[in-house]
């Protein structure tokens, strides 16, 4: 993500904003389509929101909440697997 951010930082703001919006929303829409068709829908939604979060405040908040939820899920899964290993 840092590579994308540094690459976009070299562009003028209107171009950067437009490019971020187009790529982010395309990935988001593709992810939503892939939720009902075969494909990695959640992954595309996450990538789209991550790119949109570079420029949009609400996308930053949704991305942060998603990351917190993912961290909680991973902690729960780790505790379940540790419990099963010790049995």
SULGIMO-V254261 format. One record per residue. RES is the residue in one small letter. PHI is phi in radians with two decimals (NA if undefined). PSI is psi as a letter, one per 20 degrees, with the letter a starting at -180 (NA if undefined). NEAR is the number of other ideal C-beta (glycine too) atoms within 10 Angstrom. Layout:
# SULGIMO-V254261
{{RES/PHI/PSI/NEAR} {RES/PHI/PSI/NEAR}}
This chain:
# SULGIMO-V254261
{{x/NA/h/10} {x/-1.16/h/6} {x/-1.10/g/7} {x/-1.11/g/13} {x/-1.10/g/10} {x/-1.22/h/9} {x/-1.14/g/11} {x/-1.24/h/18} {x/-1.14/h/10} {x/-1.34/i/8} {x/-1.53/q/13} {x/-1.10/q/8} {x/-0.96/g/10} {x/-1.07/h/8} {x/-1.18/g/11} {x/-1.06/g/16} {x/-1.11/g/15} {x/-1.11/g/13} {x/-1.11/g/16} {x/-1.10/g/20} {x/-1.11/g/14} {x/-1.11/g/11} {x/-1.12/g/17} {x/-1.07/g/21} {x/-1.24/h/13} {x/-1.10/g/13} {x/-1.11/h/20} {x/-1.13/g/19} {x/-1.16/g/13} {x/-1.06/h/18} {x/-1.10/g/20} {x/-1.14/h/13} {x/-1.14/g/12} {x/-1.25/i/16} {x/-1.19/h/12} {x/-1.89/i/8} {x/-2.10/r/8} {x/-1.12/p/6} {x/2.64/r/13} {x/-1.45/m/12} {x/-1.06/g/16} {x/-1.10/h/12} {x/-1.13/g/12} {x/-1.17/h/20} {x/-1.09/g/20} {x/-1.07/g/18} {x/-1.12/g/18} {x/-1.08/g/22} {x/-1.16/h/20} {x/-1.12/h/18} {x/-1.24/g/26} {x/-1.12/h/21} {x/-1.17/i/20} {x/-1.17/h/20} {x/-2.18/h/17} {x/-2.03/p/17} {x/-1.17/g/8} {x/-1.13/h/10} {x/-1.21/h/19} {x/-1.10/g/15} {x/-1.17/g/11} {x/-1.12/g/15} {x/-1.12/g/19} {x/-1.13/g/11} {x/-1.13/h/10} {x/-1.13/g/16} {x/-1.15/h/12} {x/-1.14/g/10} {x/-1.11/h/10} {x/-1.14/g/11} {x/-1.12/g/10} {x/-1.13/g/10} {x/-1.10/g/10} {x/-1.13/g/10} {x/-1.11/g/10} {x/-1.14/g/10} {x/-1.12/h/10} {x/-1.09/g/10} {x/-1.18/h/10} {x/-1.15/g/10} {x/-1.21/h/10} {x/-1.15/h/9} {x/-1.13/g/9} {x/-1.19/h/8} {x/-1.18/h/7} {x/-1.35/i/6} {x/-1.41/NA/4}}
